Amino acid sequence: MRLAKERLTDPVDRQFDIAVIGAGMVGTSSAAWLQRSGHKVALIDRTGPGMGTSFGNAGVLATYGNVPINSPTLPRRLPGLLFSRESPLRINWAHVPRMMPWLVQFLRNCAPARVEAISAALASLMEHAEDGAFPLFRASGADKLIHSRGCLYLYESEASFAKAQDEMALRRKHGVNVDILEPEEIGQLEPNLAKVYAKGAFYPDGHQYVSPSGAVETIAGHFASNGGTVIEAEVAAITKLPDGTLELTTSGAPVRCKQLVLAAGAFSKRLFGTLVEPLPLETERGFHVVYPGFETMLNRPVGWSPGAFYLTPMSHGLRAAGTVELGGLSDAKRQGNIDHITRHARKLLPDLPETPESTWVGHRPTMPDSLPVIGRSSRTPEIILAFGHQHVGMTLGGITGRLVAQIADGEQPLVDLTPFSPDRF
Ligand SMILES: Cc1cc2nc3c(=O)[nH]c(=O)nc-3n(C[C@H](O)[C@H](O)[C@H](O)COP(=O)(O)OP(=O)(O)OC[C@H]3O[C@@H](n4cnc5c(N)ncnc54)[C@H](O)[C@@H]3O)c2cc1C
């Protein structure tokens, strides 16, 4: 992909209507939608488009993903989840003191009425997920990297399926289509899976990325070929100049803009400085392992309830991605999570090798109410905040970008943004 890096040596080209920090699915979609509404836009990333958390996720465009991880049953299940070797949730205890305020708010958001409200708010975004992402996929050619064969989620026992009924009810309440499958029907859809499942939920309207980073890069490439500027640099600080312009100090030349979109995912907090109000952004670290050559074993993403991950056939191999570690912004790969994924992946597909070819860790950006922040900063209205998409940023990145452009233009947004306001904390 040819990016317009060379233009950055010219100082005139370092002044933009709008700069976007972070070229994940959220920031890249924002840049593309802003360009569509006629702005001169810079998209800035320290590693290039699609190389952060938008690289290594499970690639599910989960239009059915309106159920938050906050759950009324979680507070009582939490001790068991944290101390069991079989658990997909782990915690770095050294990080607990720093994340305590977030944890307290997270648990408050597990109250039944809050979960209902969060689910309704997520559903209001999910309803427009395709309207936000597919125009960008089609215009850029990234639609070739999207498959629409539905998604399957498997339960190992009747008991675990029964426990999922409240979540299923929340999905149905918001119009999600789901077919409940018996083992024979699962076997017909995915004949290579070992028969370790008791029940399945098939979401016919789910899509998948066959290369999540490839799709983001393709959208960024299209943005660049339409005159957008992609800058590979780390932003160190944001300053407001006396004339109201924002100046970004970067590892390269400074960048100036009239408006700024902060979409640096889990790392956005490092750039709040004094211009952005303190917001409780934490991270849920997640992991993946890849088995090249095994992608033909599945036809679609398959979620596995006891493993808390998806097995997704991708262009470069079969990827197993998921689990959670509450462990801050560290890059260290936690072997416990990786072993957990590997062990469960081989239960579903026993022919997979004992050792995957590659492993990865990434950082889901998560607010304590599992809702993204989408809106203008109250401290500095020239800064539009767009982060906190937790487990569903590949699903909601496109619609978030579209909403960001509507905010920048002062238009009536497609979705009521009240639940996503930065002022809610
Ligand atoms: C294991 C796992 C599985 C997942 N599966 C799914 C799934 O199936 N479906 C789904 O919808 N979501 C999934 N997610 C969640 C999804 O990946 C994230 O919500 C999404 O990628 C977040 O996108 P983003 O653009 O906000 O952040 P990112 O993709 O992390 O992008 C932020 C960018 O900001 C850049 N950046 C940070 N700081 C700076 C700085 N100071 N200067 C310049 N650049 C900076 C980074 O380099 C990065 O590229 C999964 C996540 C994980 C970890």
The ligand as a Tripos MOL2 file, in Angstrom:
@<TRIPOS>MOLECULE
LIG
   53    58     1     0     0
SMALL
NO_CHARGES

@<TRIPOS>ATOM
      1 C1         -8.2290  -11.3080   21.5550 C.3       1 LIG1
      2 C2         -9.2010  -10.2840   21.0380 C.ar      1 LIG1
      3 C3        -10.2600  -10.6890   20.2370 C.ar      1 LIG1
      4 C4        -11.1690   -9.7350   19.7590 C.ar      1 LIG1
      5 N1        -12.1520  -10.1350   18.8960 N.ar      1 LIG1
      6 C5        -13.0050   -9.2170   18.3840 C.ar      1 LIG1
      7 C6        -13.9860   -9.6180   17.4440 C.ar      1 LIG1
      8 O1        -14.0680  -10.7760   17.0540 O.2       1 LIG1
      9 N2        -14.8470   -8.6840   16.9870 N.ar      1 LIG1
     10 C7        -14.7820   -7.3750   17.3830 C.ar      1 LIG1
     11 O2        -15.6130   -6.5740   16.9650 O.2       1 LIG1
     12 N3        -13.8100   -6.9530   18.2370 N.ar      1 LIG1
     13 C8        -12.9310   -7.8460   18.7370 C.ar      1 LIG1
     14 N4        -11.9620   -7.4530   19.6180 N.ar      1 LIG1
     15 C9        -11.9180   -6.0530   20.0430 C.3       1 LIG1
     16 C10       -11.3030   -5.1780   18.9730 C.3       1 LIG1
     17 O3        -10.1340   -5.7590   18.4590 O.3       1 LIG1
     18 C11       -10.9940   -3.7860   19.5580 C.3       1 LIG1
     19 O4        -12.1380   -3.2710   20.2120 O.3       1 LIG1
     20 C12       -10.6080   -2.8420   18.4290 C.3       1 LIG1
     21 O5         -9.5440   -3.3650   17.6730 O.3       1 LIG1
     22 C13       -10.2290   -1.4860   19.0040 C.3       1 LIG1
     23 O6         -9.9320   -0.6590   17.9070 O.3       1 LIG1
     24 P1         -9.2690    0.7520   18.1260 P.3       1 LIG1
     25 O7         -9.1410    1.3690   16.7960 O.co2     1 LIG1
     26 O8        -10.0170    1.4800   19.1860 O.co2     1 LIG1
     27 O9         -7.8540    0.4130   18.7840 O.3       1 LIG1
     28 P2         -6.4970   -0.1480   18.1040 P.3       1 LIG1
     29 O10        -6.7660   -1.1020   17.0160 O.co2     1 LIG1
     30 O11        -5.6440   -0.6290   19.2380 O.co2     1 LIG1
     31 O12        -5.8660    1.1520   17.4530 O.3       1 LIG1
     32 C14        -5.3000    2.1630   18.2230 C.3       1 LIG1
     33 C15        -4.0880    2.6400   17.4640 C.3       1 LIG1
     34 O13        -3.5280    3.7630   18.1550 O.3       1 LIG1
     35 C16        -2.1520    3.7250   17.9500 C.3       1 LIG1
     36 N5         -1.5490    4.5520   19.0040 N.ar      1 LIG1
     37 C17        -1.6330    4.3800   20.3440 C.ar      1 LIG1
     38 N6         -0.9700    5.3660   20.9840 N.ar      1 LIG1
     39 C18        -0.4570    6.1710   20.0260 C.ar      1 LIG1
     40 C19         0.3270    7.3630   20.0580 C.ar      1 LIG1
     41 N7          0.6990    7.9190   21.2120 N.pl3     1 LIG1
     42 N8          0.6880    7.9180   18.8900 N.ar      1 LIG1
     43 C20         0.3160    7.3750   17.6970 C.ar      1 LIG1
     44 N9         -0.4220    6.2540   17.6280 N.ar      1 LIG1
     45 C21        -0.8150    5.6690   18.7650 C.ar      1 LIG1
     46 C22        -1.7740    2.2640   18.0270 C.3       1 LIG1
     47 O14        -0.5620    2.0030   17.3460 O.3       1 LIG1
     48 C23        -2.9790    1.6060   17.3690 C.3       1 LIG1
     49 O15        -2.7520    1.2930   16.0120 O.3       1 LIG1
     50 C24       -11.0210   -8.3690   20.1120 C.ar      1 LIG1
     51 C25        -9.9490   -7.9710   20.8930 C.ar      1 LIG1
     52 C26        -9.0250   -8.9080   21.3460 C.ar      1 LIG1
     53 C27        -7.8510   -8.4670   22.1710 C.3       1 LIG1
@<TRIPOS>BOND
     1     1     2 1
     2     2     3 ar
     3     2    52 ar
     4     3     4 ar
     5     4     5 ar
     6     4    50 ar
     7     5     6 ar
     8     6     7 ar
     9     6    13 1
    10     7     8 2
    11     7     9 ar
    12     9    10 ar
    13    10    11 2
    14    10    12 ar
    15    12    13 ar
    16    13    14 ar
    17    14    15 1
    18    14    50 ar
    19    15    16 1
    20    16    17 1
    21    16    18 1
    22    18    19 1
    23    18    20 1
    24    20    21 1
    25    20    22 1
    26    22    23 1
    27    23    24 1
    28    24    25 2
    29    24    26 1
    30    24    27 1
    31    27    28 1
    32    28    29 2
    33    28    30 1
    34    28    31 1
    35    31    32 1
    36    32    33 1
    37    33    34 1
    38    33    48 1
    39    34    35 1
    40    35    36 1
    41    35    46 1
    42    36    37 ar
    43    36    45 ar
    44    37    38 ar
    45    38    39 ar
    46    39    40 ar
    47    39    45 ar
    48    40    41 1
    49    40    42 ar
    50    42    43 ar
    51    43    44 ar
    52    44    45 ar
    53    46    47 1
    54    46    48 1
    55    48    49 1
    56    50    51 ar
    57    51    52 ar
    58    52    53 1
@<TRIPOS>SUBSTRUCTURE
     1 LIG1         1 GROUP 0 **** ****
